[in-house]
Amino acid sequence: MNPKGVNLSDVWWDVSPVRHAKCNGRNGANELPLKVLDRVIELSTDEGDLVFDPFGGAGTTYMAAEIKARRWLGIEIGPTDDIVQRFAEIEQDSKILDDQRKELNALFSAQVRVARERAGWWTCESVRVADEEKRQRALNLG
Ligand SMILES: C[S@@+](CC[C@H](N)C(=O)[O-])C[C@H]1O[C@@H](n2cnc3c(N)ncnc32)[C@H](O)[C@@H]1O
């Protein structure tokens, strides 16, 4: 992550399980979200590095590695048709990753921010506005 951005904690509470019906049908594999592999690969490799995942499953590691310009190598004991098909539709995963990366270094995702606003809880934006109002009041008093 950006060294000037949000710290990445040990527990990644912002990652949801893959629930999309189409994805869940893949291989019956316990598919990891692209977000997890995006982070793992981003944190541990540079472009052109080789990523090895010996438990292919739905091929999320390979997909993330491919999109992120890493070389990759994999093994899967079960069927790999779904991985091959996934690569034929790589633009779908590419778009998912692009959309996720737009929210990189944001404390709350757009969805969480809206939910917090609706609940009347603080958001980064509300704190900024409150801070600015405080600063203006202080200037006016001075
Ligand atoms: C949890 S899934 C991996 C999910 C994958 N990382 C993803 O997100 O798409 C584990 C996979 O490892 C495979 N597997 C288990 N034992 C294996 C072995 N000895 N050699 C190769 N693959 C194996 C299973 O068939 C299963 O598809």
The ligand as a Gaussian input file, in Angstrom:
#p B3LYP/6-31G(d) Opt

LIG

0 1
 C       -8.796000     -23.446000      -1.319000
 S       -8.603000     -24.008000      -2.970000
 C       -7.547000     -22.774000      -3.642000
 C       -8.299000     -21.558000      -3.982000
 C       -7.511000     -20.628000      -4.855000
 N       -6.382000     -20.059000      -4.127000
 C       -8.432000     -19.546000      -5.373000
 O       -8.645000     -18.558000      -4.709000
 O       -9.015000     -19.727000      -6.424000
 C       -7.476000     -25.335000      -2.774000
 C       -7.269000     -26.140000      -4.045000
 O       -6.142000     -26.982000      -3.861000
 C       -6.350000     -28.164000      -4.602000
 N       -5.458000     -29.217000      -4.072000
 C       -5.553000     -29.876000      -2.886000
 N       -4.549000     -30.761000      -2.757000
 C       -3.769000     -30.645000      -3.853000
 C       -2.576000     -31.280000      -4.309000
 N       -1.982000     -32.218000      -3.577000
 N       -2.052000     -30.887000      -5.480000
 C       -2.649000     -29.937000      -6.216000
 N       -3.785000     -29.309000      -5.864000
 C       -4.345000     -29.650000      -4.708000
 C       -7.820000     -28.451000      -4.420000
 O       -8.322000     -29.261000      -5.465000
 C       -8.435000     -27.026000      -4.428000
 O       -8.906000     -26.689000      -5.710000

